[in-house]
């Protein structure tokens, strides 16, 4: 039992290296987690944009094929309005983050590209 405690931890557990493709995010202590979260956020925004675009196209088809039905026209206009509003909110979130970063930190990208400082 004493021999196990006296051994080097590398001998007991081995060396764990990151999987391939993860090295571009760097060390977790050197903003690797922040880069990953930023990429995830950008992916969600891009996915929301694609979803809104498809939603607008489908609502346009519904509008064209309504044939004078007031209920279908109202539904398609509401769908288009909601999609445009969602796109505006996504764009506005970037503008709002830049304005708040400019006011508080003096840098418009302070919130959009945060830096975490840890022990050195």
Phi and psi in radians as a Rosetta constraint file:
Dihedral C 1 N 2 CA 2 C 2 CIRCULARHARMONIC -1.155 0.35
Dihedral N 2 CA 2 C 2 N 3 CIRCULARHARMONIC -0.624 0.35
Dihedral C 2 N 3 CA 3 C 3 CIRCULARHARMONIC -1.110 0.35
Dihedral N 3 CA 3 C 3 N 4 CIRCULARHARMONIC -0.668 0.35
Dihedral C 3 N 4 CA 4 C 4 CIRCULARHARMONIC -1.137 0.35
Dihedral N 4 CA 4 C 4 N 5 CIRCULARHARMONIC -0.673 0.35
Dihedral C 4 N 5 CA 5 C 5 CIRCULARHARMONIC -1.277 0.35
Dihedral N 5 CA 5 C 5 N 6 CIRCULARHARMONIC -0.500 0.35
Dihedral C 5 N 6 CA 6 C 6 CIRCULARHARMONIC -1.420 0.35
Dihedral N 6 CA 6 C 6 N 7 CIRCULARHARMONIC -0.324 0.35
Dihedral C 6 N 7 CA 7 C 7 CIRCULARHARMONIC -1.220 0.35
Dihedral N 7 CA 7 C 7 N 8 CIRCULARHARMONIC 2.759 0.35
Dihedral C 7 N 8 CA 8 C 8 CIRCULARHARMONIC -1.171 0.35
Dihedral N 8 CA 8 C 8 N 9 CIRCULARHARMONIC 2.496 0.35
Dihedral C 8 N 9 CA 9 C 9 CIRCULARHARMONIC -1.114 0.35
Dihedral N 9 CA 9 C 9 N 10 CIRCULARHARMONIC -0.556 0.35
Dihedral C 9 N 10 CA 10 C 10 CIRCULARHARMONIC -1.101 0.35
Dihedral N 10 CA 10 C 10 N 11 CIRCULARHARMONIC -0.574 0.35
Dihedral C 10 N 11 CA 11 C 11 CIRCULARHARMONIC -1.225 0.35
Dihedral N 11 CA 11 C 11 N 12 CIRCULARHARMONIC -0.588 0.35
Dihedral C 11 N 12 CA 12 C 12 CIRCULARHARMONIC -1.387 0.35
Dihedral N 12 CA 12 C 12 N 13 CIRCULARHARMONIC -0.873 0.35
Dihedral C 12 N 13 CA 13 C 13 CIRCULARHARMONIC -1.709 0.35
Dihedral N 13 CA 13 C 13 N 14 CIRCULARHARMONIC -0.321 0.35
Dihedral C 13 N 14 CA 14 C 14 CIRCULARHARMONIC 1.471 0.35
Dihedral N 14 CA 14 C 14 N 15 CIRCULARHARMONIC -3.118 0.35
Dihedral C 14 N 15 CA 15 C 15 CIRCULARHARMONIC -1.875 0.35
Dihedral N 15 CA 15 C 15 N 16 CIRCULARHARMONIC 2.197 0.35
Dihedral C 15 N 16 CA 16 C 16 CIRCULARHARMONIC -1.787 0.35
Dihedral N 16 CA 16 C 16 N 17 CIRCULARHARMONIC 2.092 0.35
Dihedral C 16 N 17 CA 17 C 17 CIRCULARHARMONIC -1.870 0.35
Dihedral N 17 CA 17 C 17 N 18 CIRCULARHARMONIC 2.663 0.35
Dihedral C 17 N 18 CA 18 C 18 CIRCULARHARMONIC -1.170 0.35
Dihedral N 18 CA 18 C 18 N 19 CIRCULARHARMONIC 2.636 0.35
Dihedral C 18 N 19 CA 19 C 19 CIRCULARHARMONIC -1.164 0.35
Dihedral N 19 CA 19 C 19 N 20 CIRCULARHARMONIC 2.810 0.35
Dihedral C 19 N 20 CA 20 C 20 CIRCULARHARMONIC -1.103 0.35
Dihedral N 20 CA 20 C 20 N 21 CIRCULARHARMONIC 2.523 0.35
Dihedral C 20 N 21 CA 21 C 21 CIRCULARHARMONIC 1.593 0.35
Dihedral N 21 CA 21 C 21 N 22 CIRCULARHARMONIC -0.205 0.35
Dihedral C 21 N 22 CA 22 C 22 CIRCULARHARMONIC -1.640 0.35
Dihedral N 22 CA 22 C 22 N 23 CIRCULARHARMONIC -0.257 0.35
Dihedral C 22 N 23 CA 23 C 23 CIRCULARHARMONIC -1.106 0.35
Dihedral N 23 CA 23 C 23 N 24 CIRCULARHARMONIC -0.405 0.35
Dihedral C 23 N 24 CA 24 C 24 CIRCULARHARMONIC -1.194 0.35
Dihedral N 24 CA 24 C 24 N 25 CIRCULARHARMONIC -0.299 0.35
Dihedral C 24 N 25 CA 25 C 25 CIRCULARHARMONIC -1.491 0.35
Dihedral N 25 CA 25 C 25 N 26 CIRCULARHARMONIC -0.159 0.35
Dihedral C 25 N 26 CA 26 C 26 CIRCULARHARMONIC 1.279 0.35
Dihedral N 26 CA 26 C 26 N 27 CIRCULARHARMONIC -2.973 0.35
Dihedral C 26 N 27 CA 27 C 27 CIRCULARHARMONIC -1.292 0.35
Dihedral N 27 CA 27 C 27 N 28 CIRCULARHARMONIC 2.497 0.35
Dihedral C 27 N 28 CA 28 C 28 CIRCULARHARMONIC -1.038 0.35
Dihedral N 28 CA 28 C 28 N 29 CIRCULARHARMONIC -0.637 0.35
Dihedral C 28 N 29 CA 29 C 29 CIRCULARHARMONIC -1.274 0.35
Dihedral N 29 CA 29 C 29 N 30 CIRCULARHARMONIC -0.268 0.35
Dihedral C 29 N 30 CA 30 C 30 CIRCULARHARMONIC -1.932 0.35
Dihedral N 30 CA 30 C 30 N 31 CIRCULARHARMONIC 0.883 0.35
Dihedral C 30 N 31 CA 31 C 31 CIRCULARHARMONIC 1.161 0.35
Dihedral N 31 CA 31 C 31 N 32 CIRCULARHARMONIC 0.377 0.35
Dihedral C 31 N 32 CA 32 C 32 CIRCULARHARMONIC -1.144 0.35
Dihedral N 32 CA 32 C 32 N 33 CIRCULARHARMONIC -0.687 0.35
Dihedral C 32 N 33 CA 33 C 33 CIRCULARHARMONIC -1.188 0.35
Dihedral N 33 CA 33 C 33 N 34 CIRCULARHARMONIC -0.622 0.35
Dihedral C 33 N 34 CA 34 C 34 CIRCULARHARMONIC -1.148 0.35
Dihedral N 34 CA 34 C 34 N 35 CIRCULARHARMONIC -0.743 0.35
Dihedral C 34 N 35 CA 35 C 35 CIRCULARHARMONIC -1.085 0.35
Dihedral N 35 CA 35 C 35 N 36 CIRCULARHARMONIC -0.717 0.35
Dihedral C 35 N 36 CA 36 C 36 CIRCULARHARMONIC -1.109 0.35
Dihedral N 36 CA 36 C 36 N 37 CIRCULARHARMONIC -0.775 0.35
Dihedral C 36 N 37 CA 37 C 37 CIRCULARHARMONIC -1.140 0.35
Dihedral N 37 CA 37 C 37 N 38 CIRCULARHARMONIC -0.675 0.35
Dihedral C 37 N 38 CA 38 C 38 CIRCULARHARMONIC -1.103 0.35
Dihedral N 38 CA 38 C 38 N 39 CIRCULARHARMONIC -0.750 0.35
Dihedral C 38 N 39 CA 39 C 39 CIRCULARHARMONIC -1.124 0.35
Dihedral N 39 CA 39 C 39 N 40 CIRCULARHARMONIC -0.670 0.35
Dihedral C 39 N 40 CA 40 C 40 CIRCULARHARMONIC -1.137 0.35
Dihedral N 40 CA 40 C 40 N 41 CIRCULARHARMONIC -0.723 0.35
Dihedral C 40 N 41 CA 41 C 41 CIRCULARHARMONIC -1.107 0.35
Dihedral N 41 CA 41 C 41 N 42 CIRCULARHARMONIC -0.750 0.35
Dihedral C 41 N 42 CA 42 C 42 CIRCULARHARMONIC -1.115 0.35
Dihedral N 42 CA 42 C 42 N 43 CIRCULARHARMONIC -0.659 0.35
Dihedral C 42 N 43 CA 43 C 43 CIRCULARHARMONIC -1.126 0.35
Dihedral N 43 CA 43 C 43 N 44 CIRCULARHARMONIC -0.727 0.35
Dihedral C 43 N 44 CA 44 C 44 CIRCULARHARMONIC -1.133 0.35
Dihedral N 44 CA 44 C 44 N 45 CIRCULARHARMONIC -0.708 0.35
Dihedral C 44 N 45 CA 45 C 45 CIRCULARHARMONIC -1.132 0.35
Dihedral N 45 CA 45 C 45 N 46 CIRCULARHARMONIC -0.759 0.35
Dihedral C 45 N 46 CA 46 C 46 CIRCULARHARMONIC -1.124 0.35
Dihedral N 46 CA 46 C 46 N 47 CIRCULARHARMONIC -0.721 0.35
Dihedral C 46 N 47 CA 47 C 47 CIRCULARHARMONIC -1.100 0.35
Dihedral N 47 CA 47 C 47 N 48 CIRCULARHARMONIC -0.689 0.35
Dihedral C 47 N 48 CA 48 C 48 CIRCULARHARMONIC -1.124 0.35
Dihedral N 48 CA 48 C 48 N 49 CIRCULARHARMONIC -0.658 0.35
Dihedral C 48 N 49 CA 49 C 49 CIRCULARHARMONIC -1.147 0.35
Dihedral N 49 CA 49 C 49 N 50 CIRCULARHARMONIC -0.741 0.35
Dihedral C 49 N 50 CA 50 C 50 CIRCULARHARMONIC -1.130 0.35
Dihedral N 50 CA 50 C 50 N 51 CIRCULARHARMONIC -0.726 0.35
Dihedral C 50 N 51 CA 51 C 51 CIRCULARHARMONIC -1.090 0.35
Dihedral N 51 CA 51 C 51 N 52 CIRCULARHARMONIC -0.751 0.35
Dihedral C 51 N 52 CA 52 C 52 CIRCULARHARMONIC -1.139 0.35
Dihedral N 52 CA 52 C 52 N 53 CIRCULARHARMONIC -0.693 0.35
Dihedral C 52 N 53 CA 53 C 53 CIRCULARHARMONIC -1.084 0.35
Dihedral N 53 CA 53 C 53 N 54 CIRCULARHARMONIC -0.813 0.35
Dihedral C 53 N 54 CA 54 C 54 CIRCULARHARMONIC -1.112 0.35
Dihedral N 54 CA 54 C 54 N 55 CIRCULARHARMONIC -0.683 0.35
Dihedral C 54 N 55 CA 55 C 55 CIRCULARHARMONIC -1.079 0.35
Dihedral N 55 CA 55 C 55 N 56 CIRCULARHARMONIC -0.737 0.35
Dihedral C 55 N 56 CA 56 C 56 CIRCULARHARMONIC -1.144 0.35
Dihedral N 56 CA 56 C 56 N 57 CIRCULARHARMONIC -0.737 0.35
Dihedral C 56 N 57 CA 57 C 57 CIRCULARHARMONIC -1.087 0.35
Dihedral N 57 CA 57 C 57 N 58 CIRCULARHARMONIC -0.821 0.35
Dihedral C 57 N 58 CA 58 C 58 CIRCULARHARMONIC -1.136 0.35
Dihedral N 58 CA 58 C 58 N 59 CIRCULARHARMONIC -0.669 0.35
Dihedral C 58 N 59 CA 59 C 59 CIRCULARHARMONIC -1.165 0.35
Dihedral N 59 CA 59 C 59 N 60 CIRCULARHARMONIC -0.617 0.35
Dihedral C 59 N 60 CA 60 C 60 CIRCULARHARMONIC -1.126 0.35
Dihedral N 60 CA 60 C 60 N 61 CIRCULARHARMONIC -0.712 0.35
Dihedral C 60 N 61 CA 61 C 61 CIRCULARHARMONIC -1.111 0.35
Dihedral N 61 CA 61 C 61 N 62 CIRCULARHARMONIC -0.709 0.35
Dihedral C 61 N 62 CA 62 C 62 CIRCULARHARMONIC -1.114 0.35
Dihedral N 62 CA 62 C 62 N 63 CIRCULARHARMONIC -0.684 0.35
Dihedral C 62 N 63 CA 63 C 63 CIRCULARHARMONIC -1.127 0.35
Dihedral N 63 CA 63 C 63 N 64 CIRCULARHARMONIC -0.757 0.35
Dihedral C 63 N 64 CA 64 C 64 CIRCULARHARMONIC -1.220 0.35
Dihedral N 64 CA 64 C 64 N 65 CIRCULARHARMONIC -0.567 0.35
Dihedral C 64 N 65 CA 65 C 65 CIRCULARHARMONIC -1.648 0.35
Dihedral N 65 CA 65 C 65 N 66 CIRCULARHARMONIC 0.208 0.35
Dihedral C 65 N 66 CA 66 C 66 CIRCULARHARMONIC -1.206 0.35
Dihedral N 66 CA 66 C 66 N 67 CIRCULARHARMONIC -0.494 0.35
Dihedral C 66 N 67 CA 67 C 67 CIRCULARHARMONIC 0.963 0.35
Dihedral N 67 CA 67 C 67 N 68 CIRCULARHARMONIC 0.714 0.35
Dihedral C 67 N 68 CA 68 C 68 CIRCULARHARMONIC 1.463 0.35
Dihedral N 68 CA 68 C 68 N 69 CIRCULARHARMONIC 0.020 0.35
Dihedral C 68 N 69 CA 69 C 69 CIRCULARHARMONIC -1.295 0.35
Dihedral N 69 CA 69 C 69 N 70 CIRCULARHARMONIC 1.980 0.35
Dihedral C 69 N 70 CA 70 C 70 CIRCULARHARMONIC -1.089 0.35
Dihedral N 70 CA 70 C 70 N 71 CIRCULARHARMONIC -0.611 0.35
Dihedral C 70 N 71 CA 71 C 71 CIRCULARHARMONIC -1.178 0.35
Dihedral N 71 CA 71 C 71 N 72 CIRCULARHARMONIC -0.746 0.35
Dihedral C 71 N 72 CA 72 C 72 CIRCULARHARMONIC -1.175 0.35
Dihedral N 72 CA 72 C 72 N 73 CIRCULARHARMONIC -0.674 0.35
Dihedral C 72 N 73 CA 73 C 73 CIRCULARHARMONIC -1.119 0.35
Dihedral N 73 CA 73 C 73 N 74 CIRCULARHARMONIC -0.766 0.35
Dihedral C 73 N 74 CA 74 C 74 CIRCULARHARMONIC -1.090 0.35
Dihedral N 74 CA 74 C 74 N 75 CIRCULARHARMONIC -0.718 0.35
Dihedral C 74 N 75 CA 75 C 75 CIRCULARHARMONIC -1.144 0.35
Dihedral N 75 CA 75 C 75 N 76 CIRCULARHARMONIC -0.735 0.35
Dihedral C 75 N 76 CA 76 C 76 CIRCULARHARMONIC -1.221 0.35
Dihedral N 76 CA 76 C 76 N 77 CIRCULARHARMONIC -0.657 0.35
Dihedral C 76 N 77 CA 77 C 77 CIRCULARHARMONIC -1.135 0.35
Dihedral N 77 CA 77 C 77 N 78 CIRCULARHARMONIC -0.699 0.35
Dihedral C 77 N 78 CA 78 C 78 CIRCULARHARMONIC -1.116 0.35
Dihedral N 78 CA 78 C 78 N 79 CIRCULARHARMONIC -0.688 0.35
Dihedral C 78 N 79 CA 79 C 79 CIRCULARHARMONIC -1.162 0.35
Dihedral N 79 CA 79 C 79 N 80 CIRCULARHARMONIC -0.727 0.35
Dihedral C 79 N 80 CA 80 C 80 CIRCULARHARMONIC -1.121 0.35
Dihedral N 80 CA 80 C 80 N 81 CIRCULARHARMONIC -0.788 0.35
Dihedral C 80 N 81 CA 81 C 81 CIRCULARHARMONIC -1.047 0.35
Dihedral N 81 CA 81 C 81 N 82 CIRCULARHARMONIC -0.757 0.35
Dihedral C 81 N 82 CA 82 C 82 CIRCULARHARMONIC -1.157 0.35
Dihedral N 82 CA 82 C 82 N 83 CIRCULARHARMONIC -0.639 0.35
Dihedral C 82 N 83 CA 83 C 83 CIRCULARHARMONIC -1.182 0.35
Dihedral N 83 CA 83 C 83 N 84 CIRCULARHARMONIC -0.750 0.35
Dihedral C 83 N 84 CA 84 C 84 CIRCULARHARMONIC -1.142 0.35
Dihedral N 84 CA 84 C 84 N 85 CIRCULARHARMONIC -0.695 0.35
Dihedral C 84 N 85 CA 85 C 85 CIRCULARHARMONIC -1.093 0.35
Dihedral N 85 CA 85 C 85 N 86 CIRCULARHARMONIC -0.727 0.35
Dihedral C 85 N 86 CA 86 C 86 CIRCULARHARMONIC -1.097 0.35
Dihedral N 86 CA 86 C 86 N 87 CIRCULARHARMONIC -0.719 0.35
Dihedral C 86 N 87 CA 87 C 87 CIRCULARHARMONIC -1.106 0.35
Dihedral N 87 CA 87 C 87 N 88 CIRCULARHARMONIC -0.698 0.35
Dihedral C 87 N 88 CA 88 C 88 CIRCULARHARMONIC -1.114 0.35
Dihedral N 88 CA 88 C 88 N 89 CIRCULARHARMONIC -0.692 0.35
Dihedral C 88 N 89 CA 89 C 89 CIRCULARHARMONIC -1.160 0.35
Dihedral N 89 CA 89 C 89 N 90 CIRCULARHARMONIC -0.681 0.35
Dihedral C 89 N 90 CA 90 C 90 CIRCULARHARMONIC -1.135 0.35
Dihedral N 90 CA 90 C 90 N 91 CIRCULARHARMONIC -0.766 0.35
Dihedral C 90 N 91 CA 91 C 91 CIRCULARHARMONIC -1.187 0.35
Dihedral N 91 CA 91 C 91 N 92 CIRCULARHARMONIC -0.679 0.35
Dihedral C 91 N 92 CA 92 C 92 CIRCULARHARMONIC -1.143 0.35
Dihedral N 92 CA 92 C 92 N 93 CIRCULARHARMONIC -0.490 0.35
Dihedral C 92 N 93 CA 93 C 93 CIRCULARHARMONIC -1.154 0.35
Dihedral N 93 CA 93 C 93 N 94 CIRCULARHARMONIC -0.658 0.35
Dihedral C 93 N 94 CA 94 C 94 CIRCULARHARMONIC -1.185 0.35
Dihedral N 94 CA 94 C 94 N 95 CIRCULARHARMONIC -0.751 0.35
Dihedral C 94 N 95 CA 95 C 95 CIRCULARHARMONIC -1.131 0.35
Dihedral N 95 CA 95 C 95 N 96 CIRCULARHARMONIC -0.764 0.35
Dihedral C 95 N 96 CA 96 C 96 CIRCULARHARMONIC -1.088 0.35
Dihedral N 96 CA 96 C 96 N 97 CIRCULARHARMONIC -0.731 0.35
Dihedral C 96 N 97 CA 97 C 97 CIRCULARHARMONIC -1.132 0.35
Dihedral N 97 CA 97 C 97 N 98 CIRCULARHARMONIC -0.651 0.35
Dihedral C 97 N 98 CA 98 C 98 CIRCULARHARMONIC -1.188 0.35
Dihedral N 98 CA 98 C 98 N 99 CIRCULARHARMONIC -0.727 0.35
Dihedral C 98 N 99 CA 99 C 99 CIRCULARHARMONIC -1.148 0.35
Dihedral N 99 CA 99 C 99 N 100 CIRCULARHARMONIC -0.799 0.35
Dihedral C 99 N 100 CA 100 C 100 CIRCULARHARMONIC -1.113 0.35
Dihedral N 100 CA 100 C 100 N 101 CIRCULARHARMONIC -0.719 0.35
Dihedral C 100 N 101 CA 101 C 101 CIRCULARHARMONIC -1.094 0.35
Dihedral N 101 CA 101 C 101 N 102 CIRCULARHARMONIC -0.682 0.35
Dihedral C 101 N 102 CA 102 C 102 CIRCULARHARMONIC -1.153 0.35
Dihedral N 102 CA 102 C 102 N 103 CIRCULARHARMONIC -0.758 0.35
Dihedral C 102 N 103 CA 103 C 103 CIRCULARHARMONIC -1.204 0.35
Dihedral N 103 CA 103 C 103 N 104 CIRCULARHARMONIC -0.819 0.35
Dihedral C 103 N 104 CA 104 C 104 CIRCULARHARMONIC -1.435 0.35
Dihedral N 104 CA 104 C 104 N 105 CIRCULARHARMONIC -0.805 0.35
Dihedral C 104 N 105 CA 105 C 105 CIRCULARHARMONIC -1.829 0.35
Dihedral N 105 CA 105 C 105 N 106 CIRCULARHARMONIC -0.190 0.35
Dihedral C 105 N 106 CA 106 C 106 CIRCULARHARMONIC 1.337 0.35
Dihedral N 106 CA 106 C 106 N 107 CIRCULARHARMONIC 0.207 0.35
Dihedral C 106 N 107 CA 107 C 107 CIRCULARHARMONIC -2.443 0.35
Dihedral N 107 CA 107 C 107 N 108 CIRCULARHARMONIC 2.161 0.35
Dihedral C 107 N 108 CA 108 C 108 CIRCULARHARMONIC -1.181 0.35
Dihedral N 108 CA 108 C 108 N 109 CIRCULARHARMONIC -0.402 0.35
Dihedral C 108 N 109 CA 109 C 109 CIRCULARHARMONIC -1.705 0.35
Dihedral N 109 CA 109 C 109 N 110 CIRCULARHARMONIC 0.176 0.35
Dihedral C 109 N 110 CA 110 C 110 CIRCULARHARMONIC -1.106 0.35
Dihedral N 110 CA 110 C 110 N 111 CIRCULARHARMONIC -0.680 0.35
Dihedral C 110 N 111 CA 111 C 111 CIRCULARHARMONIC -1.487 0.35
Dihedral N 111 CA 111 C 111 N 112 CIRCULARHARMONIC -0.611 0.35
Dihedral C 111 N 112 CA 112 C 112 CIRCULARHARMONIC -1.265 0.35
Dihedral N 112 CA 112 C 112 N 113 CIRCULARHARMONIC -0.519 0.35
Dihedral C 112 N 113 CA 113 C 113 CIRCULARHARMONIC -2.292 0.35
Dihedral N 113 CA 113 C 113 N 114 CIRCULARHARMONIC 1.297 0.35
Dihedral C 113 N 114 CA 114 C 114 CIRCULARHARMONIC -1.245 0.35
Dihedral N 114 CA 114 C 114 N 115 CIRCULARHARMONIC 2.712 0.35
Dihedral C 114 N 115 CA 115 C 115 CIRCULARHARMONIC -2.141 0.35
Dihedral N 115 CA 115 C 115 N 116 CIRCULARHARMONIC 2.284 0.35
Dihedral C 115 N 116 CA 116 C 116 CIRCULARHARMONIC -1.902 0.35
Dihedral N 116 CA 116 C 116 N 117 CIRCULARHARMONIC 2.179 0.35
Dihedral C 116 N 117 CA 117 C 117 CIRCULARHARMONIC -1.807 0.35
Dihedral N 117 CA 117 C 117 N 118 CIRCULARHARMONIC 2.228 0.35
Dihedral C 117 N 118 CA 118 C 118 CIRCULARHARMONIC -2.088 0.35
Dihedral N 118 CA 118 C 118 N 119 CIRCULARHARMONIC -2.976 0.35
Dihedral C 118 N 119 CA 119 C 119 CIRCULARHARMONIC -1.131 0.35
Dihedral N 119 CA 119 C 119 N 120 CIRCULARHARMONIC 2.516 0.35
